[in-house]
Amino acid sequence: MKMKKKWLFILLFVVSVVLAACSGGGSSSAPKENGGSGSDISGDTFTYATTTDAVGLSPTMTNDSPSANVIEQVYETLFQRNSETLEIEPKLAESYENPDENTWIFKLREGIQFHDGTPFNAEAVKYTFDKLRDPATGAPRASLLESVEEITVEDENTVKITTKYPYGAFLAALSHSNAAIISPTADQKQDLMKDPVGTGPFKFVSWTPGDKLELEANEEYWGGAPDLKKVVFKVVPEISTAISMLQTGEVQFIDNLPTEQINRLESMDSIDIQKIDGSPVYYFAFNHLRERNQDPEFREAVASAIDRDAFVSKLNGLGVRSDSVIGPKVFGYDESADKAGTPYDIEHAKELVGKNGYGDQPLKLLTANRANTTLMAEIVQAQLTEAGFKVEIESMEWATYLDSARAGEYDLTFLSWSNVTGDGSELFYPNFHSDNVGASNRAQYSNPAFDDLVMQSRTTVDQEERAKLLNQANKLMLDENAVVVMYHGVVTSALDNKYTGLELDSTGKWSLKNVTGK
């Protein structure tokens, strides 16, 4: 049976936010001055300021937003999510068929080349997906292809994928940036973490870790060369400095706007600010491998001590309050979960701490040195201290933090998930299913009943049934205080208004492909 583009599963998808493409043409030239500000409105150079450097540049081996911001401009996926209709649409794939519930046949676009001049074809797709799902690779998001049984090259432009079971979120998984197609030739010749090669609208030029990364327009891009000739990812650790650089024209774009700087940004006449309710979720996590964290009353005491409303009130409208792990913009959300978590009750928390001696030993609260995370850590530390806990904050730069969290080197921490697929099964499986403990399940959470519900939600294409199963799994996590949801994100950007065409999605993706100077 031939699949229709408006498949029921896709119609049920809900909005997500942050990371996506680019577009342009021409040769590189020096920036033009603009009233001494140093801004470039020629379309030749466009600078994005990031407070955190990329960890690496391989879609196979990374799983963090700063890396994905670069990867989205250089690489492409078989499918993409339409930010307006929320439908999953072909990208490097031209069409697909689903002759039975476990078989997918993909026809690929012809005539596309990787940046190294080698052809994009069925062999490249098979190579990429086989490497991503090979346990020996150690890919952080191998879970995207956990359902795959076999990948077969039918001909140069046709790939057949057989799954182990009916997989309701398969096309969504193939739209994820970590499922982007890599050049087999380049992967065997060089380190794609440092020297990436994709099919996207921009090509890699250079990277000085901790300083800047440069891309240039792919003049041979199959979708039309970008207007921007050069894109610079500039590392600016202090967001206030990045905003000053935006105001003077030294940079043209920043995202993830901090709440304490919103008023300042909104007062700038030269800046256009965009805000979208998004799919990212930010949560307080226990390391479930630690014996103390396996005590239900300990988790209840911690959850009772955290006043999430007090924190969200400080976000200046950049956070949505809900107890639900699945957010309002993600498939599987049910509003009944909004208030299903443990309510704030400081007296109850104190009672549990005193009864069980939970304040006798210090707790390490691991955090990344990012503005909102630091604010969260300081507020929660104060709240837990009031309840009688002893909490020590340990702050790390982004890449080190990711390694420590993945390795379970913490007692408590703050984690987040951008929900790029917009699907609850693809939120729960990588983050909380026991298959992924030690990899993408950084909370080290393991619960057989939860695992069973999540797998059931993945192995049916009945969307009403999937939604029911996801709500049950969600409520189970909340009943156990497996995590404490702090807030759901609002996706933001600030763009020099001499430019237009930035595409911002509720999943957190953004695309530079169509950015142009006025």
N, C-alpha and C positions, 0 to 999 in steps of 0.2 A: 504494500500500500504506500503510495507516494505521500510524503509528509507535506502538509500545508504550512505556509509561513506563519499563519496565525494559529498555531497549535494551542490548544487549551492551556497547556502548562505555561506557555510564555505569556498568555493573557493574564495569568494569575501572578506573575512576577511584580514585585513592587520596587519603588525607587531606591537607588543607592548613589554613592557620590565619589570620587576623587581620583583622577590620573589619566590622561589619554593622548592625543596625536599632534600633528604639525602640518604646514603646507607652504610652498613657495618656489623660487627659482632664481638663477643668476649667479654671478661670482661674488666673492667676498670683497668687501671694501672697508676702509677705515670709518669709524663712527663719526657722524657729524655733530657739531656742537649745537646746542639749543639754548641760547641765552646764557651761555657759560655753565649750563647744568651738566653737560656731558651726555645728555640723552640722545638717542639715535632714532629718528623717525623715518629714516630712509628705507626701513624694512631689511637692512643688511645685517644688523646685530640686535639680538633680543636677549636680555639677561634676566634670569630667574634667580632670586635669592632664597636659599634654603638654610635653615638653622642647623640641619643635620646632613652630613655627607652620605652618599650611597655606600652600602656595604659591599656591593659587587654589581656587575653588569650582565650577568647571565640569568635569563629567566628560569633556567632549570635549577640553579643553585641558590637563589635568593627568595626571601619571603618577607619583605619590608617595604613600606611606602616610599621612602627616599630612593631606594633602588628602582622600584617600579616606575617612579616618575620619569626616569631616564629610559628604562626599558620600553615603556609605552611609545616613545618617540622613535626608537630604533627598530623594534621588532613588531610583528603582527601575528594575530591569531586567525584560526580558521573561521571563527564567528565573532561577532561583536554585538553588544547590547545597544539598541537605539535609545538614546537618552530621553527622547521625547515620547515615543510610543511604548518603551520598555520591552519591546519585542527583541528576540535574538535573531539576528540577520547574518547571512553569509558575508564573509570578508575575503580571506584568501581562498576559502571554499566558494564555489560558484553555485552549487546546489547540493541537495542531499536526498536520499531515499531511506525509508525505514521498512524494508520488505517484511520483516517480522520483528517482534518486540526486543530481540537480542542482536539484531543486525543493522548496521549503519553503513551506507555507501555514500562516499563523498566525492563529488566531481570538483576538481581544483581549477582555479583560474590558470590560463595558459600564458606563456610569454613573460612571466615574472622572474626576475633575477635577484639573488642576494647581493649585498653590497660588494662582495668579493668577485662578482661576475659569474658565479656558479648558478645553475638553474634551481628555482623552487619547483619541486615536483613531489610525486608520491613517495619516492625514496627518502626525501628530506623529512616528510611528515612522519613516516615510519621510524626513521632514525631518532627524531626528536622525542616521540612518544615512548619508544622502547627505552631510551635513556632515562626519561623522566620517571618511568615506573619500575626501573631496575633497582632492586634493593641495594645493589652494590654502589649505585650512584649516590645514595643518601640525599636525594632531593627533598627539601623541606615540604614541598607540596605534591609529593608523589600520590597523595590521597586523591587528587583530581582524577586520576586514571585508575583508581583502585578497582573499579568495576570492569576494566578491560581484560578480556580473555586472550584475544589474538588480534594482531594487526597484519593485514595482507595487502601487498601492492598488486592491484588488478592490472593496471597499465600505467604509463608515465603520469597520467593525470587523474587516476582513480585509486582511492584507498577504501578498503573494507575493514571495518572494526566490528569484532564480535565481543559482546559483553557477557559476563558470567550470569547476569540476571537483568531483568528490565530496569533501566536506570532513568528515573524521571528527570534528573537534573543534568543529563549528559551534555546537551548543547550549551547550557549555562557554564558547565565546567570547561568546555572548549573555548569559551570567550574570555577566560581568565588570563591575565598577563603572564602567569607562570606556565601556561600552556602555549606560549608563543613559539613559532617555528624557528629553529636555529639552522645555520649552514653546517651540514656535516663536514664539509672540507675544512672550514675554519675551526670547528670544534676539535678536529683531529690534529690541527696544525698549531693552534695557539690557545691561550687561556682566555676564554670568553668572559671570565669575571673581570678581566682588565682590558680586553680588546674585543668588543662585541661586533657581531656581524648579523644583520637581519635583512628584512625586505622593506622596512618602513620608510617614511618620508624624510628622515634625517639619518646621516651617517656619523659614526664615531670619528673624532679627530684626536683628542688627547684628554688625559685625566691626571691632574696633580692632586692626589688625595689630601683632603683637608683644606684645599684651596679652591680649585675650579675644575669643571669638566666642559669640554667644548664639542659641539656637534656642528655639522654643516648640512646644507640642503642636499638631498638626493635628487640630482637633476634628471635622473632616469626613472624616478618613481612612477609606478604604474598608474597611480591615481592622480598624476599631475604634480609637477615640482612645487614645493612650498614657496611662498613669497619671501619668507625669512631666509636669509642667506647663511646666517650663523646664529647659533643658540648657545648661550653660556649658562651653565649651572654654577652659580657662585656661592660658596659656603660662607655664610655670615652668622656666626654662632649667637650673637645677640639680636633678638628680633627688633628691639628698638633701633638698633643701627640699621638693620635692613629697611625699616620703615623710613628712616631718614634718607637712605639711599634711593628709595622709591620716590620720595618727595623731590629730591634734587635731580632725578633722572638718571642716576647711576645704574639703577635696575628698573625693569619695567613690570615685573610681576612677582607677587608673593601669594602664598596660600596659607591655610590653617591659621587664620588671623587670631591672635590672642585676645581674650575678652578685655583685658586691661588696656588694650590699645585701640579698641573699636571707635571710641569717641574721637580720638586723635585722627584716625584714618578718615572717618566720616566728615571731618572738618576740612579735608583737603579737596580743593576744587579740581585738581588735576588728576584725581583718582576715581575710577569706577569700582564700586564694591558690589560683589555678588554673594547672595546667601541662599542656600537651598537646604531644606530638610533632607537629611541624608540617612544612609544605611549604617554608618559606623557605630559600633557599640564599645563603650569604655567601661571596664569592670575591675573590681577589686578581687584578686585571686588568692586562694590558699594553695600552697604546695601540698597536694594531697598525699605525697609520699612521706611527709613528716608525721610521725606518730601523734604528736599533739594536735595536728590539723585534722586527724581522722576522728577526733572526739566531736560528736554532734553538738554537745553543749558548748564546746569551745567556739565552734563556728557560729552558733546562735548568739553567744555573748558578743562576738565581734560584730555580727550583722546588726544586733540591737544597739550597739554603740555608735554606729555610723549614721549621721544625719545627712542623707543625700540631698534633701531639700535645701539645707543650708549651703551645700556646695553649689548646686545648680543655680541658686539665686545669685551667685557671684559670676555667672557666665555671660551676663548681659545679653540674654536671648540666644546664645550660641550652643545651647544644650536642651534636649527634651527629656523630661523626667518620666521614667517608667521603670518598674521593677523587672519587667519582662526582658529575658536575654535576647529573644527575637524582637527586633524593633519594629515600629509602625511602618517602615518602608521596606520590610523584608517579607517574602512569602512564608506563611506559617504563623504570622502574628495574629494574636487574638486579644482583644482589648481586656478580656477578663483577667489577663496576666499582669495588667498594669499595676495592680495593687496586691499581687499575690505573694510578694516577698515578705520577709520578716520586718515588721515596722520598727521605726526608731523608738527605743525605750531605754533611756540611759540608766534608770533605776534598776530595771531588770538586768541590764548588762552588768552593773556593779554587783548585784546579788550573785550572779553566776560566777563572776571573777573571784569574789570573796569566798564563796562556797568551795570552789575547786582549786584555789591558789594559782589562778592563771597569771597573776601578776608577779610571780616569784622569779620567772626566768625572762630575760629580754628577748624580744622578737626583732628580726631583721626585716625591714620594709625596703625592698629593692625598688628603685625607680630610675627612669631615664632622665637625663638632664634637659628636659624640655619644659617650656613655660607652664602649660596646663597640667602636665603630670606632676611637676614640682609643687604647684598650688594644691593639687589633690592630696599629695603626700603630706604636706604641712597641715592641712585641715584635718585629715584623717588621723594623723599622729596625735594632734591635740585632742580629738574626740576619744580615741582609744586610751590616751593617758588619763582623761577625766574618768573613764570607766575603771581604771586601775591597772591597765596593761603597761608594760615597759616596752616602748617602741623606739628603735634606732633606725634612722633613715640612712640608706647607703645609695648614693647617686652615682650613675655611670654614664659615660658617653654612649651613644646609640648602639654601635656595633657590639661593644663589650656587653652592654645590657642584654641584647638579644641572645648572645652566646650563654650568658649566665642564666637567663630565664629558661632557655631551652634545656640547659643541663640541670635545672632544678636547684640552683645554688641560691636559695632564698627561703624565707619562711612565708612572707606575704609580699605581694607585688601588685602593680597595676598593669593590666593587659588590655589590648584593643584589637578589633577586627573590622576591617573596612567593608566586608560583605560585598566584594566586587561582583559576585554572581547574583546577588539579591535573593538568594534562596536559603531557607532555614536549614535544609539538609546539609548544604555546603558551608553553613556556619557551625553546626553541631559536630559533624563528622571529623573535620580536621582539628577542631579546638578541644573537643571533650570526649571523643570516642577512644576507648582503650587501645585500639589499633595504633594510635598516634602518640602514645605516651613516649616522651623522649625526643619527639620530633616537633610537629606543629601543636600538639597538646601540651602546652607549656605549664598548664595547671596540674599536669600529671593526674588528672581525674579519671577514675575507673569505676564504672557501675554497670553490672551486667544487664539490669532492667533498662537502664538508659540506652545502653548499646543496642539492645534489641529493638527499642522504639525507633531509634535513629536508622537502623538498617531497614526496618520495615518502611520507613518514609522514603528511603532511597530506592527500594525495590518494587515500587508500584508507580504506574503512570496515572492512576486515579487521583486527580488533584484534590478532591474533597477529602479522600481518605488520607492523603499526605498531610493536609492541613490539620486534621484531627490528631494524627500521630505526633506531629511536631508540637502541637499545643500540650499534649500529654508529657512529652519529653521536657518541654520548657517548665511545666508545673513541677515535675519531679525534681529538677535542679533547684528550683526556688524553695521547695519543701525541705530540701537537704542543706540549703544555704551553701551550695557547691561554689557559687560565686556571689558577689554583691554588685549588682549593676549600678554604676555611678550615674551614667547618662547616655543618651543616644545623640550622635553628632549632628551638627548643622555644618554643611560644607560651605566654605568661604574662599573668596579670592579678592585680591586688590590689583587692578590693572591700570597702568598708565593710560589715560583716556585718549592718547594719541594713537592707540591701537584698538582694533576690534577683532572679533572672530575667535576669541578664546572659548572653547567648549568645555563646560564644567558639568559633571554628571553627579547624580546623588550618591553614587558608589564611592566618590572621592577621586575618580579618574579625571584627568584633564588632558586636552589635546591642543597642541600648538599648530597643527597642520594648516588650519585656515586663518591663523593670525596674520594680520596685515596692518601696516601703518596707514593712517588716514591721509 
